[in-house]
Amino acid sequence: MSQTITRLNPANLPNSQDMGYSQISIVEPGRMAYVSGQVAWRANGEPVPSSIVEQAKIAAANAKAALDALGATPQDIVILRCFVTDLTPETLEQLFPPILEMFDGAMPSITGVGVAALVSPELKIELELTVRLPD
């Protein structure tokens, strides 16, 4: 399979590779999938944990399940948008490890967005993905 996404990290932009993502993702023509925001809701209806780290783990697992349903891998993620309530540098430090673990070494482009609220008051994080489907 040919490379369908090229990652760039120009020297004149901040070094994002150390953080685990790419500044630019170039996508070759092909089929795309847009994955709705994944939050800490579980198929079995278990309550949402209060910890942002636990919520990040569940949201990342849900995002991975969506990738699996598409027949895609983290390498196929073009961009991930991470919506977070009460976004601070400390919050990012807490939630980044579970997300990077889900990437399994892939370094897609990432945008973090601080928001006042998500769809339900107990939710603290939501992950939205744009995926280039494998050939």
HELIX and SHEET records of a PDB file:
HELIX    1   1 GLN A   17  MET A   19  5                                   3    
HELIX    2   2 ILE A   52  LEU A   70  1                                  19    
HELIX    3   3 PRO A   74  ASP A   76  5                                   3    
HELIX    4   4 PRO A   89  PHE A  103  1                                  15    
SHEET    1   A 2 ILE A   5  LEU A   8  0                                        
SHEET    2   A 2 ILE A  24  VAL A  27 -1                                        
SHEET    1   B 4 MET A  32  GLN A  38  0                                        
SHEET    2   B 4 ILE A 125  ARG A 132 -1                                        
SHEET    3   B 4 ILE A  77  THR A  85 -1                                        
SHEET    4   B 4 SER A 109  VAL A 115  1                                        
END                                                                             
